[in-house]
Amino acid sequence: MTTLADPVPGGRPGEVERAVGLAAELAGRGVHGVVLSYVDTAGVGRVKTIPAGKLAGAAAWGVGMSPVFDTFLANDAIVSTDVLGSPDGDLRLYPDLDQLTVLSAQPGWAWAPVDRITQDGERHPGCSRTFLRRLTAEAAREHGLDFRAGVEIEWTLAVPPGPDGDFVPVATGPAYGAVRQVELSDYAAELLAACAAQGLDVDQFHPEYAAGQFELAMAPLDPVAAADRSVLARQTIRAVARRHGLAVSFAPAVRAEGVGNGGHLHLSAWRAGVNLHTGGDRRHGLTAEAESFTAGVLARLPALTAVTAPSPASYLRLRPSQWAGVFTAWGLETREAGLRLIRGTAGLRGQAANLEVKPVDLAANPYLALGCAIAAGLDGIAAGATLPEETTGDPARLDPAEAKARGVRRLPVSLAEAVAEFRGDTVLRAALGPVLADAVIAVREGESAAVAGLDDERVAAAYRWKY
């Protein structure tokens, strides 16, 4: 369960006492420090750490951190908006005790995601986790809807890079190949054991398409917990790799050519315990609300890419005919469409049916990505939107006239194009609020400027080890 209430200076009722008990439990398990974790606007995981004995103080009064990190770029340069990016001010990081986890692959450490509030005890408008909590709470209150979500995690394993940041994959086996699983058998077994020890419910783990690439998929959770667990999973994947002398990259593209690392989102809308993505009278069993939700996401997919594909390197991955979903198209089990309906196998559809959002990578802040996708879907429900004709096969092969008639167009081919779409999308910007929306724009424009004039290979190299 995720704590859905905002932090309160002094702690919510009973929370400090709970933290005292948890600190004692951590000490008994040999835990000395707690990682306080959040993800910035650029999608980079940032942390502060505290001694485990200070957990009660953090639960009561938070831990200080500058708001300037909301406008950090992936290379740690700082951009600014009218209210963010200055050296002034301070925020408080409050750990979510419900998500506190002892780290199996980092002996002596525990981990917790944080919400950020101001020194005056108000929500920080730039906090992406708070944004997603608020949005899901509003959906439950105003629409009677809750959501189940998952984030696919793809990464490449490499030899630790030299001073030039080179990339040498450690596995030589073919895509999805048994050879690769055998080559990394010890690493994989320890990773699965660490995930189990930490309560990460893994559905699948397998070799992926690109050289040295693997994928992990976890069971669906509420959106905030799903985002939390995706961050924790990456921490775990990296920590286990370090124990085996390996390096990990979650970057969208580790090389200029070839298939990159994705981070597809899976979403389903529920009411009173019933999955709205199955059992309905619309196409492929969708209910009317699920169709409208899907249509809302489809309509905003070009603007969403500024959030779901936020790096210049993202656009090295978003290429046609590579299963990256680079068209405003939808279809049943169609891996080239931007949106893929998944019905699930017969007998399990009530649990498994969902919507997959494909033009997403792990440079994306998962709280922003899930929140904006849900906001787009809710707008579709409010408008009673309907889906256009579905696409089968590869949309890249459609005749241009037919593609135009169906409303199928290529998603932005650069971060600058995505930002232009985002600027014009009032629904997404309103959902985020002006402070967070302006931060998204400023950081994306800063990332574009940081690699201006670089060829594709140098762009890939610039982000290869940032994520």
C-alpha positions as CSV (number, residue, x, y, z in Angstrom):
1,M,0.0,0.0,0.0
2,T,1.2,3.5,-0.8
3,T,0.7,6.4,1.6
4,L,-1.6,8.8,-0.3
5,A,-1.8,11.6,2.2
6,D,0.5,14.6,2.0
7,P,3.3,14.8,4.6
8,V,2.7,17.0,7.6
9,P,5.4,18.9,9.6
10,G,5.7,17.0,12.9
11,G,4.5,13.8,11.2
12,R,1.0,12.4,10.6
13,P,-0.7,10.8,13.6
14,G,1.3,7.8,14.7
15,E,4.0,8.2,12.1
16,V,6.9,9.2,14.3
17,E,6.2,6.4,16.7
18,R,6.1,4.0,13.7
19,A,9.4,5.4,12.5
20,V,11.0,4.8,15.9
21,G,9.9,1.1,15.7
22,L,11.1,0.8,12.1
23,A,14.5,2.3,13.0
24,A,14.9,-0.3,15.8
25,E,14.0,-3.1,13.4
26,L,16.5,-1.8,10.8
27,A,19.2,-1.7,13.4
28,G,18.4,-5.3,14.3
29,R,18.9,-6.3,10.7
30,G,22.3,-4.5,10.4
31,V,21.0,-1.6,8.4
32,H,23.0,1.6,9.0
33,G,21.7,4.0,6.4
34,V,18.5,4.9,4.5
35,V,18.5,6.1,0.9
36,L,15.9,8.9,0.4
37,S,15.0,8.6,-3.3
38,Y,13.3,10.8,-5.8
39,V,13.5,11.4,-9.6
40,D,14.1,14.8,-11.1
41,T,12.5,16.4,-14.1
42,A,15.3,15.1,-16.4
43,G,14.5,11.5,-15.2
44,V,17.7,11.2,-13.2
45,G,17.4,9.4,-9.8
46,R,18.6,11.8,-7.0
47,V,19.1,10.8,-3.4
48,K,20.0,12.0,0.1
49,T,20.9,9.5,2.8
50,I,20.5,9.5,6.5
51,P,21.6,7.2,9.4
52,A,18.9,4.7,10.1
53,G,18.6,6.1,13.6
54,K,17.5,9.4,12.2
55,L,14.4,7.9,10.5
56,A,12.0,9.2,13.1
57,G,13.4,12.8,12.7
58,A,12.9,12.5,8.9
59,A,9.4,11.3,9.3
60,A,8.6,14.2,11.6
61,W,10.5,17.1,10.0
62,G,11.8,15.9,6.7
63,V,15.4,16.3,5.3
64,G,16.5,19.4,3.6
65,M,17.2,19.6,-0.2
66,S,17.4,22.5,-2.6
67,P,14.6,22.9,-5.2
68,V,17.2,23.7,-7.8
69,F,17.3,20.0,-8.7
70,D,14.0,20.4,-10.4
71,T,15.8,22.1,-13.3
72,F,19.0,20.0,-13.4
73,L,19.9,18.5,-16.7
74,A,21.2,15.0,-17.1
75,N,24.7,16.4,-17.2
76,D,24.1,18.3,-14.0
77,A,24.0,21.7,-15.7
78,I,21.2,23.9,-14.3
79,V,18.5,25.8,-16.3
80,S,15.8,28.0,-14.9
81,T,12.2,29.1,-15.1
82,D,10.6,32.1,-13.5
83,V,10.4,30.3,-10.1
84,L,12.9,27.4,-10.3
85,G,16.6,27.1,-10.8
86,S,17.9,29.7,-8.4
87,P,20.2,28.9,-5.4
88,D,17.5,30.2,-3.1
89,G,15.1,28.3,-0.9
90,D,14.9,24.8,0.6
91,L,12.5,21.9,0.6
92,R,11.9,19.0,3.0
93,L,12.1,15.3,1.9
94,Y,9.6,13.1,3.7
95,P,10.1,9.3,3.4
96,D,7.0,7.1,2.6
97,L,7.3,4.6,5.4
98,D,4.9,2.2,3.7
99,Q,7.5,1.8,0.9
100,L,10.6,1.5,3.2
101,T,12.6,-1.5,1.9
102,V,15.8,-3.2,3.1
103,L,18.2,-3.4,0.1
104,S,19.2,-7.0,-0.4
105,A,22.1,-6.1,-2.8
106,Q,23.4,-3.2,-0.7
107,P,24.0,-4.7,2.7
108,G,23.6,-2.1,5.5
109,W,21.2,0.0,3.5
110,A,17.4,0.6,3.2
111,W,15.5,2.6,0.7
112,A,12.4,4.8,0.7
113,P,10.8,7.2,-1.9
114,V,10.1,10.7,-0.7
115,D,7.5,13.4,-1.2
116,R,8.8,17.0,-1.1
117,I,7.0,19.8,0.7
118,T,8.0,23.4,1.3
119,Q,9.4,24.8,4.5
120,D,5.9,26.1,5.3
121,G,4.4,22.6,5.0
122,E,2.8,23.0,1.6
123,R,3.0,20.7,-1.4
124,H,6.0,21.5,-3.5
125,P,4.5,22.1,-7.0
126,G,7.5,20.6,-8.7
127,C,7.3,17.3,-6.9
128,S,6.4,14.6,-9.5
129,R,5.5,12.0,-6.9
130,T,3.1,14.4,-5.3
131,F,1.6,15.2,-8.7
132,L,0.9,11.5,-9.4
133,R,-0.6,11.0,-5.9
134,R,-2.8,14.0,-6.3
135,L,-4.0,12.9,-9.8
136,T,-4.9,9.3,-8.8
137,A,-6.7,10.6,-5.7
138,E,-8.7,13.0,-7.8
139,A,-9.6,10.2,-10.3
140,A,-10.9,8.1,-7.4
141,R,-12.8,11.0,-5.8
142,E,-14.3,12.5,-9.0
143,H,-14.7,9.5,-11.3
144,G,-14.8,6.5,-9.0
145,L,-11.7,5.2,-10.9
146,D,-8.5,3.6,-9.8
147,F,-5.7,2.3,-11.9
148,R,-3.2,-0.5,-12.1
149,A,0.1,0.2,-13.7
150,G,3.4,-1.3,-14.6
151,V,6.6,0.0,-16.1
152,E,8.7,-2.4,-18.2
153,I,12.4,-2.1,-17.5
154,E,15.0,-2.8,-20.2
155,W,18.7,-2.4,-19.7
156,T,22.0,-3.3,-21.2
157,L,24.9,-5.0,-19.3
158,A,28.4,-4.0,-20.2
159,V,32.0,-4.2,-19.2
160,P,32.7,-1.2,-16.9
161,P,33.6,1.6,-19.3
162,G,37.0,3.2,-19.6
163,P,37.7,7.0,-19.5
164,D,36.1,7.4,-22.9
165,G,32.8,6.0,-21.7
166,D,32.9,3.2,-24.3
167,F,30.2,0.5,-24.5
168,V,31.2,-3.2,-24.7
169,P,28.3,-5.6,-24.0
170,V,29.0,-8.5,-21.7
171,A,26.7,-11.1,-23.4
172,T,27.2,-12.4,-26.9
173,G,24.2,-14.6,-27.2
174,P,21.3,-13.9,-29.7
175,A,18.2,-12.0,-28.9
176,Y,15.9,-13.9,-26.5
177,G,18.5,-16.6,-26.7
178,A,19.2,-19.4,-24.2
179,V,23.0,-18.7,-24.7
180,R,22.6,-15.3,-23.2
181,Q,20.7,-16.5,-20.2
182,V,23.4,-19.1,-19.5
183,E,26.2,-16.5,-19.9
184,L,24.6,-14.3,-17.2
185,S,23.0,-17.1,-15.2
186,D,24.7,-16.2,-11.8
187,Y,23.8,-12.5,-12.2
188,A,20.3,-13.2,-13.2
189,A,19.7,-15.6,-10.3
190,E,21.1,-13.1,-7.7
191,L,18.9,-10.4,-9.2
192,L,15.7,-12.5,-8.9
193,A,16.7,-13.4,-5.4
194,A,17.2,-9.7,-4.5
195,C,13.9,-8.7,-6.0
196,A,12.1,-11.4,-4.1
197,A,13.8,-10.4,-0.8
198,Q,12.7,-6.8,-1.4
199,G,9.1,-7.6,-2.2
200,L,9.4,-6.8,-5.9
201,D,6.9,-9.1,-7.6
202,V,8.6,-10.0,-10.9
203,D,6.4,-11.5,-13.6
204,Q,9.1,-12.1,-16.2
205,F,12.8,-11.8,-16.7
206,H,14.5,-12.5,-20.1
207,P,17.2,-11.6,-22.6
208,E,15.9,-8.9,-24.9
209,Y,16.7,-7.9,-28.5
210,A,19.8,-5.7,-28.4
211,A,23.4,-6.9,-27.5
212,G,23.7,-7.4,-23.8
213,Q,20.1,-6.3,-23.2
214,F,17.6,-7.8,-20.7
215,E,14.1,-7.0,-19.6
216,L,12.2,-7.3,-16.3
217,A,8.5,-6.9,-15.9
218,M,6.7,-6.6,-12.6
219,A,3.2,-7.3,-11.5
220,P,0.8,-4.3,-11.7
221,L,0.3,-2.0,-8.7
222,D,-1.4,1.3,-8.0
223,P,0.4,4.0,-10.2
224,V,2.4,5.6,-7.3
225,A,3.6,2.2,-6.1
226,A,4.4,1.1,-9.7
227,A,6.6,4.2,-10.2
228,D,8.2,3.6,-6.8
229,R,8.9,0.0,-7.6
230,S,10.4,0.8,-11.0
231,V,12.9,3.1,-9.3
232,L,13.7,0.5,-6.7
233,A,14.1,-2.2,-9.4
234,R,16.6,0.0,-11.2
235,Q,18.5,0.5,-8.0
236,T,18.6,-3.2,-7.5
237,I,19.6,-4.1,-11.0
238,R,22.5,-1.7,-10.8
239,A,23.6,-2.9,-7.4
240,V,23.6,-6.6,-8.3
241,A,25.5,-5.8,-11.5
242,R,28.2,-4.0,-9.4
243,R,28.6,-7.0,-7.3
244,H,29.3,-9.0,-10.4
245,G,31.8,-6.4,-11.8
246,L,29.3,-5.3,-14.5
247,A,28.0,-1.9,-15.6
248,V,24.4,-1.1,-16.4
249,S,22.8,1.4,-18.7
250,F,19.1,2.3,-18.8
251,A,19.7,5.0,-21.4
252,P,17.3,5.0,-24.4
253,A,20.2,4.4,-26.8
254,V,23.6,3.2,-25.9
255,R,24.7,3.4,-29.6
256,A,23.5,5.5,-32.4
257,E,22.1,2.5,-34.3
258,G,20.1,-0.4,-33.3
259,V,17.3,-1.1,-30.8
260,G,17.4,0.9,-27.6
261,N,16.1,0.4,-24.0
262,G,12.4,1.0,-23.6
263,G,10.3,1.6,-20.6
264,H,6.8,0.9,-21.9
265,L,3.9,1.8,-19.6
266,H,1.0,-0.6,-18.9
267,L,-2.3,0.9,-17.6
268,S,-5.8,-0.3,-16.8
269,A,-8.7,1.6,-15.4
270,W,-10.9,-0.1,-12.7
271,R,-14.1,0.7,-11.0
272,A,-15.3,-1.1,-7.9
273,G,-12.8,-3.9,-8.5
274,V,-13.8,-4.4,-12.2
275,N,-11.3,-4.0,-15.0
276,L,-12.9,-1.6,-17.6
277,H,-10.6,-2.8,-20.4
278,T,-12.5,-6.1,-20.8
279,G,-16.0,-7.4,-20.8
280,G,-17.5,-4.4,-22.6
281,D,-19.4,-4.0,-25.8
282,R,-16.8,-2.0,-27.7
283,R,-14.1,-3.3,-30.0
284,H,-12.0,-6.1,-28.4
285,G,-14.1,-6.1,-25.3
286,L,-13.4,-2.5,-24.2
287,T,-16.0,-0.8,-22.2
288,A,-17.1,2.7,-23.3
289,E,-15.0,4.3,-20.6
290,A,-11.9,2.3,-21.5
291,E,-12.3,3.2,-25.2
292,S,-12.6,6.9,-24.3
293,F,-9.5,6.5,-22.0
294,T,-7.5,5.0,-24.8
295,A,-8.7,7.6,-27.3
296,G,-7.7,10.3,-24.9
297,V,-4.1,8.9,-24.6
298,L,-4.0,8.5,-28.4
299,A,-5.0,12.1,-29.0
300,R,-2.2,13.5,-26.8
301,L,0.5,11.0,-27.8
302,P,2.6,13.6,-29.7
303,A,2.7,15.9,-26.7
304,L,3.2,13.0,-24.3
305,T,6.5,12.2,-25.9
306,A,8.0,15.3,-24.3
307,V,7.4,13.5,-21.0
308,T,7.8,9.8,-22.0
309,A,10.8,10.3,-24.3
310,P,12.5,13.2,-22.6
311,S,16.1,12.9,-23.8
312,P,17.8,13.7,-27.2
313,A,18.9,10.1,-27.1
314,S,15.2,9.0,-26.9
315,Y,14.9,9.9,-30.6
316,L,17.7,7.6,-31.6
317,R,15.4,4.8,-30.3
318,L,12.1,6.1,-31.7
319,R,12.5,4.9,-35.2
320,P,10.0,3.0,-37.4
321,S,9.9,-0.7,-37.7
322,Q,11.8,-1.3,-34.4
323,W,8.8,-2.0,-32.2
324,A,9.2,1.4,-30.6
325,G,5.6,2.6,-31.4
326,V,6.4,5.8,-33.2
327,F,3.0,6.4,-34.9
328,T,-0.4,7.8,-33.6
329,A,-2.0,4.5,-34.1
330,W,-3.6,1.8,-32.0
331,G,-4.3,-1.8,-32.4
332,L,-4.8,-5.2,-30.8
333,E,-1.4,-6.7,-30.0
334,T,0.2,-4.5,-32.6
335,R,3.7,-3.8,-31.4
336,E,4.4,-1.1,-34.0
337,A,1.5,1.1,-33.0
338,G,2.0,3.8,-30.4
339,L,-0.8,2.2,-28.3
340,R,-1.2,-1.6,-28.0
341,L,-4.3,-3.2,-26.6
342,I,-3.5,-6.3,-24.6
343,R,-6.5,-8.5,-23.9
344,G,-4.6,-11.2,-22.0
345,T,-5.2,-15.0,-22.4
346,A,-8.7,-16.4,-22.1
347,G,-9.6,-17.0,-18.5
348,L,-7.4,-14.2,-17.2
349,R,-8.7,-11.2,-19.1
350,G,-10.4,-9.7,-16.1
351,Q,-7.0,-9.3,-14.5
352,A,-4.7,-9.0,-17.5
353,A,-6.4,-6.7,-20.0
354,N,-4.6,-3.4,-20.3
355,L,-3.3,-0.6,-22.5
356,E,0.4,-0.5,-23.4
357,V,1.9,2.9,-24.1
358,K,5.0,2.2,-26.2
359,P,6.9,5.4,-27.0
360,V,8.4,5.5,-23.5
361,D,11.9,4.9,-22.3
362,L,13.7,4.9,-18.9
363,A,15.0,8.5,-19.2
364,A,11.4,9.3,-18.4
365,N,10.5,10.3,-14.8
366,P,8.0,7.4,-14.1
367,Y,5.8,9.6,-11.9
368,L,5.5,12.2,-14.7
369,A,5.0,9.6,-17.4
370,L,2.2,7.7,-15.6
371,G,0.6,10.9,-14.4
372,C,0.4,12.5,-17.8
373,A,-0.8,9.3,-19.5
374,I,-3.6,9.1,-16.9
375,A,-4.4,12.8,-17.3
376,A,-4.7,12.3,-21.1
377,G,-7.0,9.3,-20.6
378,L,-9.2,11.1,-18.1
379,D,-9.6,13.9,-20.6
380,G,-10.8,11.3,-23.1
381,I,-13.4,10.0,-20.7
382,A,-14.6,13.5,-19.9
383,A,-15.0,14.1,-23.7
384,G,-16.6,10.8,-24.4
385,A,-13.9,10.3,-27.0
386,T,-14.0,7.3,-29.5
387,L,-11.2,5.5,-31.2
388,P,-10.5,5.8,-34.9
389,E,-10.0,2.8,-37.1
390,E,-7.5,0.4,-35.7
391,T,-4.2,-0.4,-37.4
392,T,-2.8,-3.9,-38.1
393,G,0.7,-4.6,-39.2
394,D,3.4,-1.9,-39.5
395,P,2.0,1.7,-39.8
396,A,5.2,2.7,-41.7
397,R,3.8,0.6,-44.6
398,L,0.6,2.5,-44.9
399,D,0.0,4.6,-48.1
400,P,0.4,8.3,-47.1
401,A,-3.2,9.0,-48.2
402,E,-4.5,6.1,-46.1
403,A,-2.4,7.1,-43.1
404,K,-3.8,10.6,-43.3
405,A,-7.3,9.4,-43.6
406,R,-6.9,7.3,-40.5
407,G,-5.1,10.1,-38.5
408,V,-1.9,8.0,-38.4
409,R,1.1,10.3,-38.3
410,R,4.7,10.0,-37.1
411,L,5.4,11.1,-33.6
412,P,7.9,13.8,-33.1
413,V,11.3,12.9,-34.5
414,S,13.3,15.2,-32.2
415,L,13.0,16.5,-28.6
416,A,12.4,20.0,-30.0
417,E,9.4,18.8,-31.9
418,A,8.0,17.1,-28.8
419,V,8.4,20.2,-26.8
420,A,6.5,22.2,-29.4
421,E,3.7,19.7,-29.2
422,F,3.8,19.8,-25.4
423,R,3.6,23.6,-25.4
424,G,0.4,23.5,-27.4
425,D,-1.3,20.9,-25.2
426,T,-3.4,22.7,-22.6
427,V,-4.6,19.4,-21.0
428,L,-1.2,18.1,-20.0
429,R,0.1,21.4,-18.9
430,A,-2.9,22.1,-16.8
431,A,-2.7,18.6,-15.2
432,L,1.0,19.3,-14.2
433,G,0.4,22.8,-13.1
434,P,2.4,25.8,-14.3
435,V,5.5,25.2,-12.1
436,L,6.0,21.6,-13.2
437,A,5.0,22.2,-16.8
438,D,7.5,25.0,-17.1
439,A,10.2,22.9,-15.6
440,V,9.5,20.2,-18.2
441,I,9.9,22.7,-21.0
442,A,13.0,24.3,-19.6
443,V,14.7,21.0,-18.9
444,R,13.9,19.6,-22.4
445,E,15.1,22.7,-24.1
446,G,18.2,22.6,-22.0
447,E,18.9,19.0,-23.0
448,S,18.4,19.9,-26.7
449,A,20.8,22.8,-26.4
450,A,23.4,20.7,-24.6
451,V,23.8,18.4,-27.6
452,A,23.3,20.9,-30.4
453,G,25.6,20.1,-33.3
454,L,26.5,16.6,-32.1
455,D,26.1,13.7,-34.5
456,D,24.0,10.7,-33.4
457,E,26.9,8.7,-32.1
458,R,28.0,11.5,-29.8
459,V,24.5,12.1,-28.6
460,A,24.3,8.4,-27.6
461,A,27.6,8.7,-25.9
462,A,26.5,11.8,-24.0
463,Y,23.7,10.0,-22.3
464,R,25.0,6.4,-22.3
465,W,25.9,6.4,-18.6
466,K,23.5,9.1,-17.3
467,Y,20.6,6.6,-16.7
